[in-house]
Amino acid sequence: MNEQGELKEARLLGAASYILFLCFLPPLLLKENRFAMHHSRQGFLLFCLEIFVAILVYIVEHSLGLIPVLGLIIVVLLKLVTGLGLLFIAATGIVRAISGQLWRIPILGEYDSRVPF
């Protein structure tokens, strides 16, 4: 494959890395590509954060959500804010990967060197 085709493939796999568990594709297909692996590690960290937030929201929903009106408001706002925030981070990562930029997620990006792949 020529260099242009490899770059396009790395960009697409880098962008796909921000979509849930697809962060495991670049280590399987393009392990030697630094660009794809960078976005894969970032996508893995975002995936871990999404799991953590889902567990946190579940706990809040089943504890504070039992309060009649206030609990419902808190749960809905928490789901809305966390969902939109995670969606914004994923969308930004996808756009940056497709445009060919090595972008670090604020705060989370500092830990990408600790990801084991």
SVG drawing of the C-alpha trace seen along z (x, -y; Angstrom):
<svg xmlns="http://www.w3.org/2000/svg" viewBox="-42 -20 48 28">
<polyline fill="none" stroke="black" stroke-width="0.4" points="0.0,0.0 1.3,-3.4 2.0,-6.1 -1.2,-8.1 -3.3,-5.0 -1.6,-4.2 -2.2,-7.8 -5.9,-7.6 -6.3,-4.2 -4.5,-5.6 -6.8,-8.6 -10.0,-6.4 -8.9,-4.0 -7.8,-6.9 -11.3,-8.4 -13.0,-5.1 -11.0,-4.8 -13.2,-7.3 -16.3,-5.2 -16.8,-2.9 -14.8,0.3 -13.4,-0.3 -10.3,-1.7 -9.0,1.9 -8.8,1.9 -5.6,0.0 -3.5,2.2 -4.7,5.2 -4.4,3.7 -1.8,0.8 0.4,1.5 3.4,-0.2 1.6,-3.5 2.2,-6.1 -0.7,-8.3 -3.3,-5.5 -1.9,-4.2 -2.0,-7.7 -5.7,-8.0 -6.3,-4.4 -4.8,-5.1 -6.9,-8.2 -10.0,-6.4 -9.3,-3.7 -9.0,-6.3 -12.3,-7.8 -13.9,-4.4 -12.8,-3.8 -14.1,-7.2 -17.5,-6.4 -17.7,-3.2 -16.8,-5.0 -19.4,-7.7 -22.1,-5.1 -21.4,-3.4 -21.5,-6.7 -24.8,-7.7 -26.3,-4.3 -25.4,-4.8 -26.7,-8.3 -29.9,-7.2 -30.6,-4.4 -29.8,-6.5 -30.7,-10.2 -33.2,-9.2 -35.5,-7.9 -36.2,-11.4 -39.6,-12.3 -39.1,-15.4 -35.6,-16.7 -34.0,-13.3 -35.5,-13.1 -34.2,-16.6 -30.7,-15.7 -30.6,-12.4 -31.8,-14.0 -29.4,-16.9 -26.5,-14.5 -27.3,-12.3 -27.6,-15.2 -24.4,-17.0 -22.3,-13.8 -23.7,-12.4 -23.2,-15.7 -19.8,-16.2 -18.6,-12.7 -20.2,-13.1 -18.4,-16.4 -15.0,-14.9 -15.6,-11.9 -16.7,-14.2 -13.7,-16.4 -11.4,-13.4 -13.0,-12.1 -12.7,-15.4 -9.1,-15.9 -8.2,-12.3 -9.7,-12.7 -7.9,-16.0 -4.6,-14.4 -3.9,-16.2 -2.3,-14.6 -4.6,-15.9 -4.6,-15.2 -7.8,-15.1 -7.5,-17.6 -6.6,-15.9 -7.1,-12.4 -4.4,-12.8 -1.7,-13.0 -2.3,-9.3 -2.1,-7.9 1.5,-6.8 0.2,-4.4 -2.1,-2.5 -0.5,0.9 -0.7,1.0"/>
</svg>
